[in-house]
Amino acid sequence: MTTRSSKYIGVFAALVLMLVPAPFPAAQPQSAFSASIQPSLADVLEDVTPAVVNIAVRSRAPAETNPLYNDPFFRRYFNLPEQQQRLSAGSGVIVDADKGYILTNHHVVADAGEIAVTLKDRRRFTAELVGSDKATDIALLKIDAEKLKALPLGDSNALRVGDTVVAIGNPFGLGQTVTSGIVSALGRGGINVEGYEDFIQTDASINPGNSGGALVTADGLLVGVNTAIIAPAGGNVGIGFAVPIAMASAVMEQLIEHGEVRRGRIGISVQDLTPDLAEALSIEENYGAVVGRVEQDSPAAQAGLRAGDVITAVNDRKITGSADLRNRVGLAPVGSEVEIEYLRDRVRKTVTMRIEPDETIAKSGSMSSRLDGAEFQDAAGNVVVSSVEDGSAAARSGLRAGDVIVAVNRRPISTVAELETALKNAGGTIALDLFRAGSKHVLLIR
């Protein structure tokens, strides 16, 4: 009996050992738990956030009105100014600690009477406006301060859709705030008809007050200056835009040297290379800009460019289309040389030409006294009203910055020179056919 009991006990023990799971290694639960934890940006942000500042602006006069601000599908960070002194808040980013240079947006400091900069450590300084450029919405400030922290510049041309980015700014005047997301798209345009556009689109939460703040990579490099949002409901919907730091840096260099941006030109009109055009020209490339016209005695004409040539690269960097080409040439320093790569009869060629001053911006004083206070600029086969002074004859006539003029007294125009000729030949009443915020209008000026 004892033997049989022992035998059954042994079998039972063996079954128990088979059913009991083997012990897990001690490190396994910790490893599985650790794998579910996302890496933190805290260490990077601790080093980055001191370079982002809050900006308070006291304006003596209302900022210039842009009709895009009235578009319900597009909102800048600041509402249209009231007709009295106002206070507004925005953001900025220190890019040179030794010289105290701070990048921000033009619309943050436009018509500023006083600009105050507050650092993360709560030190407060009065800032000097070095210069501002409305077309790119970039401005440069300078403060006299010690122990500043500057953000290192990244390569915005190397960004890819899906890269992690962080937006840092001062939303709603609450104080420094950090949000994160990804690069949603690159090379966005068509938002501001009068501007130079190559926006980075991001879903990192951006709200009113973030204007001029930093768009930073996960490793702490500055790749953009936050500029605009699309907000149909008046709040963040995950579509924000930033000026690439490559463009902002080019503007900054000119603002430091000249106090303004002196744009250049090579004397051509271009259009995007579409699949239909590529097929008609028998070329395989799906990017570039097709030359439509070459101005006589221009740098392009002297270099031998012709209508029908397809420009594919500037200074060894390929271009995506006509807007990209306009940005590269328009922001190149006047007098500098650029290397243009193009296709002609499917043969790739390269030519070097010198950038000349862009004299297509004209003031109304030489055209008609009834449009005094307005400036006009050629833009892709159209004439754009680039600015209108408050209280001027042009403003009283109803002209607005951003208007696109297409005809004078029913006579089509496509350049500032044609506008000037048409206005000089106009008799009594002037009828301007124009587009404003996507709608066609006829403006009668008596």
C-alpha positions in Angstrom: 0.0 0.0 0.0 2.7 2.4 0.9 4.5 1.7 -2.4 1.3 2.3 -4.5 0.6 5.6 -2.6 4.2 6.8 -3.2 3.8 5.9 -6.9 0.6 8.0 -7.2 2.1 10.8 -5.3 5.1 10.9 -7.6 2.8 11.0 -10.7 0.7 13.7 -9.2 3.8 15.8 -8.4 5.0 15.4 -12.0 1.7 16.6 -13.3 1.8 19.7 -11.0 5.2 20.6 -12.3 4.0 20.3 -15.9 1.1 22.6 -15.2 2.9 25.3 -13.2 4.3 27.9 -15.6 8.1 28.5 -15.5 9.0 31.7 -13.7 9.7 34.7 -15.9 13.1 36.4 -15.8 13.1 39.2 -13.3 13.8 41.8 -16.0 11.0 40.8 -18.3 8.1 42.8 -16.7 10.2 45.9 -16.5 11.3 45.6 -20.1 7.7 45.3 -21.3 6.6 48.3 -19.2 9.5 50.4 -20.4 8.7 49.7 -24.1 5.3 51.3 -23.7 6.8 54.6 -22.4 7.4 57.2 -25.1 10.7 59.1 -25.1 10.4 62.5 -23.4 11.3 65.8 -25.0 11.9 67.4 -21.6 15.7 67.4 -21.8 15.6 69.0 -25.3 13.0 71.6 -24.2 15.0 72.5 -21.1 17.8 73.7 -23.4 15.5 75.2 -26.1 12.8 77.2 -24.3 15.0 80.0 -22.9 15.6 81.1 -26.5 11.8 81.7 -27.1 10.5 85.1 -25.8 7.2 86.8 -25.3 6.6 90.1 -27.2 4.2 92.8 -26.2 3.4 95.6 -28.7 1.9 99.0 -28.0 0.7 100.4 -31.4 0.2 104.1 -32.1 -1.7 103.4 -35.3 -3.7 100.5 -36.7 -1.7 98.0 -38.8 -2.3 97.8 -42.5 -5.4 95.9 -43.3 -5.0 92.8 -45.5 -8.3 91.4 -47.0 -7.1 87.9 -46.2 -7.6 88.7 -42.5 -11.4 88.9 -43.3 -11.4 85.5 -44.9 -13.4 83.1 -42.5 -11.2 80.2 -43.6 -7.9 82.0 -42.8 -6.9 83.8 -39.6 -3.7 85.5 -38.8 -2.8 85.4 -35.1 -4.0 89.0 -34.5 -7.4 90.4 -35.3 -7.7 93.6 -37.4 -6.7 96.6 -35.3 -9.1 99.0 -33.7 -9.0 102.7 -34.4 -7.2 103.5 -31.2 -4.0 102.6 -29.4 -3.9 98.9 -28.8 -1.9 96.3 -27.0 -1.1 92.9 -28.5 1.0 89.9 -27.7 3.1 87.6 -29.7 6.3 85.5 -29.7 9.9 85.6 -30.9 13.0 83.5 -31.0 16.6 84.6 -30.2 18.9 83.6 -33.0 22.1 85.5 -32.0 22.8 85.8 -28.3 25.9 88.0 -28.7 24.1 90.7 -30.8 20.6 90.2 -29.2 18.8 89.5 -32.5 15.3 88.1 -32.3 13.2 86.8 -35.2 9.5 87.3 -35.2 6.6 88.1 -37.6 6.0 91.3 -39.4 2.4 91.3 -38.4 3.3 91.1 -34.8 5.3 94.4 -34.8 3.6 96.3 -37.6 3.1 99.9 -36.7 4.5 99.3 -33.3 5.1 102.4 -31.1 6.8 100.4 -28.4 8.0 96.7 -28.4 8.7 95.0 -25.1 10.5 91.6 -24.9 10.1 89.3 -21.9 12.6 86.4 -21.5 11.7 83.1 -19.8 13.6 84.2 -16.7 11.2 87.2 -16.5 13.8 89.8 -17.5 12.1 92.5 -19.6 13.7 94.7 -22.3 12.6 97.4 -24.8 13.4 96.1 -28.3 14.6 98.0 -31.4 13.1 97.1 -34.7 16.0 96.4 -37.1 13.7 95.9 -40.1 10.6 94.2 -41.3 9.4 92.5 -44.5 5.7 92.2 -45.1 6.0 89.9 -48.1 7.6 87.1 -46.1 6.0 88.2 -42.8 9.4 88.3 -41.1 10.8 91.0 -38.8 14.0 91.3 -36.8 14.3 92.8 -33.4 17.4 93.7 -31.3 17.7 93.9 -27.5 20.7 94.9 -25.4 21.0 92.1 -22.8 23.5 89.7 -21.4 23.4 85.9 -20.8 21.0 85.3 -23.7 20.3 81.8 -25.0 20.1 81.5 -28.8 18.5 78.6 -30.8 20.8 76.8 -33.2 19.5 76.9 -36.8 18.5 73.7 -38.5 18.2 72.8 -42.2 14.5 73.4 -43.2 15.4 72.1 -46.7 16.1 68.7 -45.2 12.7 68.4 -43.5 10.4 65.5 -44.5 6.7 64.9 -44.0 6.3 63.0 -40.8 9.3 64.5 -38.9 8.5 65.4 -35.3 8.4 69.1 -34.5 7.6 71.2 -31.5 5.9 74.6 -31.5 6.8 77.1 -28.7 5.1 80.4 -28.2 2.8 82.6 -26.2 -0.8 81.6 -27.1 -3.5 83.9 -25.9 -1.0 85.7 -23.8 -0.9 82.9 -21.3 2.8 82.6 -21.2 5.3 80.2 -22.8 3.6 77.0 -24.0 4.9 73.9 -25.8 2.9 71.7 -28.2 4.2 68.9 -30.4 3.2 67.3 -33.7 4.6 66.4 -37.0 5.4 68.1 -40.3 2.1 67.6 -42.2 3.2 69.1 -45.6 6.0 71.1 -47.2 6.1 73.9 -49.7 2.6 75.2 -49.0 1.5 78.4 -50.9 -1.5 80.2 -52.1 -2.4 81.7 -48.7 -1.2 85.3 -49.3 -1.3 86.4 -53.0 1.2 89.2 -52.4 3.7 87.2 -50.4 6.7 85.0 -50.9 5.5 81.6 -49.7 7.1 78.2 -48.9 5.3 77.3 -45.7 5.9 74.3 -43.5 2.5 72.9 -42.5 2.3 71.2 -39.1 -0.4 69.8 -36.8 1.4 70.9 -33.7 -1.3 73.1 -31.9 -0.8 76.7 -32.8 -3.1 79.4 -31.6 -3.4 83.3 -31.6 -0.3 84.6 -29.9 2.1 81.9 -31.2 3.0 84.2 -34.1 6.8 84.6 -34.3 7.4 81.6 -32.1 9.7 78.7 -32.8 9.1 75.5 -34.7 11.8 73.2 -33.5 12.9 69.6 -34.4 13.0 66.8 -31.9 16.8 67.4 -31.5 16.3 71.1 -30.7 17.1 72.9 -34.0 15.1 75.9 -35.2 13.5 75.0 -38.6 10.7 77.6 -38.8 9.0 80.7 -37.5 5.3 80.1 -36.7 3.2 82.5 -38.8 -0.4 81.5 -39.6 -3.3 79.2 -38.9 -6.4 78.1 -40.7 -9.2 78.2 -38.2 -12.8 78.0 -39.6 -14.2 77.7 -36.1 -11.9 80.3 -34.6 -9.6 77.9 -32.8 -6.9 75.4 -33.6 -7.9 72.6 -36.0 -4.4 71.1 -36.5 -3.4 73.2 -39.6 -0.7 75.7 -38.9 2.0 77.3 -41.0 5.6 78.3 -40.4 8.1 80.2 -42.5 11.1 77.9 -43.2 14.2 79.1 -41.4 16.1 79.1 -44.7 13.8 81.8 -46.0 13.8 83.7 -42.6 17.6 83.6 -42.5 17.9 85.1 -46.0 15.5 87.9 -45.0 17.4 88.4 -41.7 20.7 88.9 -43.5 19.2 91.6 -45.7 17.5 93.3 -42.8 20.8 93.5 -40.9 22.6 94.9 -43.9 20.0 97.2 -45.4 17.2 97.5 -42.9 14.9 96.2 -45.7 14.8 93.4 -48.2 16.1 94.5 -51.7 14.6 91.9 -54.0 16.2 90.8 -57.2 15.1 89.5 -60.6 16.5 87.9 -63.7 13.8 89.1 -66.2 11.6 86.1 -66.9 7.9 85.1 -66.5 7.4 81.4 -65.7 4.7 78.8 -65.0 4.6 75.4 -63.3 5.7 72.4 -65.3 2.5 70.4 -65.4 2.2 66.7 -66.7 0.5 68.0 -69.9 3.4 70.5 -70.5 6.0 67.8 -69.8 4.3 65.5 -72.3 4.1 68.3 -74.9 7.8 69.1 -74.4 8.7 65.4 -74.4 10.6 65.5 -71.1 10.4 63.0 -68.2 10.9 65.5 -65.4 7.9 66.2 -63.2 9.2 69.3 -61.5 10.4 72.7 -62.6 9.3 76.0 -64.1 8.7 76.7 -67.8 9.9 80.0 -69.1 7.0 81.8 -70.8 8.7 85.1 -71.6 12.2 86.6 -71.4 12.5 90.4 -71.1 14.8 92.2 -73.5 18.3 93.1 -72.2 17.5 91.3 -68.9 20.1 89.0 -67.1 18.2 86.0 -68.5 18.3 87.3 -72.0 22.0 88.1 -71.8 22.6 84.5 -70.5 20.7 83.0 -73.5 17.5 81.8 -71.8 14.5 81.4 -74.2 10.8 80.8 -73.9 10.1 77.1 -73.6 13.2 76.4 -71.5 12.4 74.4 -68.3 14.3 75.6 -65.3 15.0 72.7 -62.9 17.5 73.9 -60.4 19.0 77.0 -58.8 22.5 76.7 -57.3 22.4 72.9 -57.5 19.1 72.7 -55.6 16.1 71.5 -57.6 13.0 73.8 -57.7 9.5 72.5 -57.4 7.7 75.1 -59.5 7.3 78.8 -60.4 6.7 79.9 -56.8 9.8 78.2 -55.6 11.9 79.8 -58.4 10.4 83.2 -57.5 11.4 82.7 -53.8 15.0 81.8 -54.7 15.6 84.6 -57.1 13.6 87.2 -55.2 15.5 86.6 -51.9 18.9 86.3 -53.5 21.1 89.4 -52.7 21.1 92.0 -55.6 24.4 91.7 -57.4 25.0 88.1 -56.5 25.3 85.4 -59.1 23.1 82.3 -59.4 23.6 79.2 -61.3 20.5 78.2 -63.3 20.1 74.6 -64.6 17.5 74.1 -67.4 16.4 71.8 -70.1 16.2 72.7 -73.8 15.2 70.1 -76.3 15.7 67.5 -73.6 19.4 68.6 -73.3 20.4 69.7 -69.8 22.3 73.1 -69.7 23.7 75.3 -67.0 24.2 79.1 -67.1 25.3 81.7 -64.5 23.7 85.1 -64.3 23.8 88.1 -62.0 20.8 89.2 -60.0 19.6 92.7 -60.8 17.4 95.0 -58.6 13.6 94.4 -58.9 12.2 97.6 -60.1 8.7 96.3 -60.7 7.5 97.8 -57.4 6.0 101.2 -58.3 4.4 104.0 -56.2 1.2 105.6 -57.3 2.6 109.0 -57.3 3.9 108.6 -60.8 0.5 107.2 -62.0 -2.5 109.1 -60.6 -2.9 111.5 -57.7 -6.2 109.7 -57.0 -4.2 106.6 -56.0 -1.6 108.4 -53.9 -0.5 106.2 -50.9 -0.6 102.9 -52.8 2.2 100.7 -54.0 1.9 98.2 -56.8 3.9 95.1 -57.6 4.1 92.6 -60.5 3.2 89.1 -59.4 3.0 86.1 -61.8 1.2 88.0 -64.6 -0.9 90.1 -62.3 -0.6 93.5 -60.6 -1.0 93.3 -56.8 -1.6 96.3 -54.5 1.3 95.6 -52.1 0.4 98.4 -49.6 -2.0 101.3 -48.9 -1.2 104.1 -46.5 -4.0 104.8 -43.9 -5.9 107.9 -44.7 -4.3 108.3 -48.2 -6.2 109.1 -51.4 -6.0 105.4 -52.4 -7.4 104.3 -49.1 -10.3 106.8 -49.3 -11.0 105.5 -52.8 -11.5 102.0 -51.4 -8.3 100.3 -52.6 -6.9 97.7 -50.2 -3.6 95.9 -49.8 -3.9 92.5 -51.5 -6.2 93.6 -54.3 -5.3 92.1 -57.6 -5.9 94.5 -60.5 -6.7 92.9 -63.8 -8.1 95.8 -65.9 -8.3 99.6 -66.1 -11.4 100.9 -67.8 -12.0 97.4 -69.3 -8.5 97.3 -70.7 -6.7 94.2 -69.4 -3.3 94.7 -67.7 -0.7 92.3 -66.5 2.2 94.4 -65.4 2.9 97.6 -63.3 4.1 99.3 -66.5 0.8 98.6 -68.3 -1.1 99.8 -65.2 0.9 103.1 -65.3 0.2 103.6 -69.0 -3.5 102.8 -68.6 -3.9 105.3 -65.7 -2.1 108.0 -67.5 -4.5 107.5 -70.5 -7.6 107.4 -68.3 -9.8 110.5 -68.5 -12.4 111.2 -65.8 -13.7 108.2 -63.9 -11.3 105.3 -63.4 -12.9 101.8 -63.3 -10.6 99.1 -61.8 -11.5 95.5 -62.3 -10.0 93.6 -59.4 -10.1 90.5 -57.3 -10.4 90.8 -53.6 -10.5 87.7 -51.2 -11.4 85.5 -54.2 -14.3 87.7 -55.4 -14.4 90.0 -58.4 -15.1 93.7 -57.9 -15.3 96.9 -59.9 -13.9 99.9 -58.1 -15.0 103.3 -59.5 -12.5 106.2 -58.7 -13.6 109.7 -59.5 
